[in-house]
Amino acid sequence: MTEGPGDLVLTEKVQSAAEPVVREIQGLRERTRGRLVFALVGILGALVVAFPVCAAFVPDARWDRVEAQLTGIITGVVGLVGIAVGWYFGSGSNR
């Protein structure tokens, strides 16, 4: 192939201008994922600490009702934390 007048000849590889932006977005996404996971783990930790404190102040007559509510809440949060941790660490292996 011959070069004619006005033909553009590239001697170096052209880098995409969007590459630094993509890296920045990926970094922000990773920090957000980390914050979300640590917030959910913190909520779970607070519930685990609050459960015995709550149990100490609840009268025996109301304990069954409170226990059922706390068990449902803790079960749901444990499920959310499990999903979030799996999502956080599983997303790193797809790269």
C-alpha positions as CSV (number, residue, x, y, z in Angstrom):
1,M,0.0,0.0,0.0
2,T,1.4,3.3,-1.0
3,E,1.1,6.6,0.9
4,G,-0.4,9.4,-1.0
5,P,-0.6,13.0,-0.2
6,G,-2.9,13.6,2.8
7,D,-2.7,10.0,4.0
8,L,-2.3,9.6,7.8
9,V,0.6,7.3,8.7
10,L,0.7,6.1,12.3
11,T,4.1,5.1,13.6
12,E,3.0,4.6,17.3
13,K,0.1,2.7,18.8
14,V,-2.8,5.0,19.6
15,Q,-4.2,4.8,23.2
16,S,-7.8,5.3,23.9
17,A,-8.6,8.6,25.6
18,A,-11.3,6.8,27.6
19,E,-9.0,4.4,29.3
20,P,-8.1,6.6,32.4
21,V,-11.8,7.4,32.8
22,V,-12.7,3.7,32.8
23,R,-10.1,3.0,35.4
24,E,-11.4,5.9,37.6
25,I,-15.0,4.6,37.3
26,Q,-13.8,1.1,38.2
27,G,-12.0,2.4,41.2
28,L,-15.1,4.3,42.4
29,R,-17.2,1.2,41.9
30,E,-14.8,-0.9,43.9
31,R,-14.8,1.6,46.8
32,T,-18.6,1.8,46.8
33,R,-18.8,-2.0,46.8
34,G,-16.4,-2.1,49.8
35,R,-18.3,0.5,51.7
36,L,-21.6,-1.3,51.1
37,V,-20.3,-4.6,52.3
38,F,-18.6,-3.1,55.4
39,A,-21.8,-1.2,56.2
40,L,-23.8,-4.4,56.1
41,V,-21.3,-6.3,58.2
42,G,-21.4,-3.4,60.7
43,I,-25.1,-3.6,60.9
44,L,-24.9,-7.3,61.5
45,G,-22.3,-6.7,64.3
46,A,-24.5,-4.1,65.9
47,L,-27.5,-6.5,65.9
48,V,-25.4,-9.3,67.4
49,V,-24.3,-6.9,70.2
50,A,-27.9,-5.5,70.6
51,F,-29.5,-8.9,70.9
52,P,-28.2,-9.7,74.4
53,V,-28.6,-6.2,75.6
54,C,-32.2,-6.2,74.4
55,A,-32.7,-9.7,76.0
56,A,-31.5,-8.3,79.4
57,F,-34.3,-5.7,79.5
58,V,-37.3,-7.5,78.1
59,P,-39.7,-9.0,80.6
60,D,-40.3,-12.7,80.5
61,A,-44.0,-12.3,79.5
62,R,-43.0,-10.5,76.2
63,W,-39.9,-12.6,75.4
64,D,-41.5,-14.9,72.9
65,R,-42.7,-12.1,70.7
66,V,-39.4,-10.2,70.9
67,E,-37.4,-13.3,70.2
68,A,-39.5,-14.0,67.0
69,Q,-38.9,-10.5,65.8
70,L,-35.2,-10.4,66.5
71,T,-34.7,-13.9,64.9
72,G,-36.5,-12.7,61.7
73,I,-34.4,-9.5,61.5
74,I,-31.1,-11.2,62.2
75,T,-31.8,-14.0,59.7
76,G,-32.6,-11.4,57.0
77,V,-29.5,-9.4,57.7
78,V,-27.3,-12.5,57.7
79,G,-28.7,-13.4,54.3
80,L,-28.0,-9.9,53.0
81,V,-24.5,-9.9,54.3
82,G,-23.8,-13.3,52.8
83,I,-25.1,-12.1,49.4
84,A,-23.1,-8.8,49.6
85,V,-19.9,-10.6,50.6
86,G,-20.3,-13.1,47.9
87,W,-21.0,-10.4,45.4
88,Y,-18.0,-8.3,46.6
89,F,-15.4,-11.1,46.4
90,G,-17.0,-12.8,43.4
91,S,-16.8,-9.7,41.3
92,G,-13.0,-9.6,41.7
93,S,-12.6,-13.0,40.1
94,N,-14.5,-12.0,36.9
95,R,-11.8,-9.6,35.8
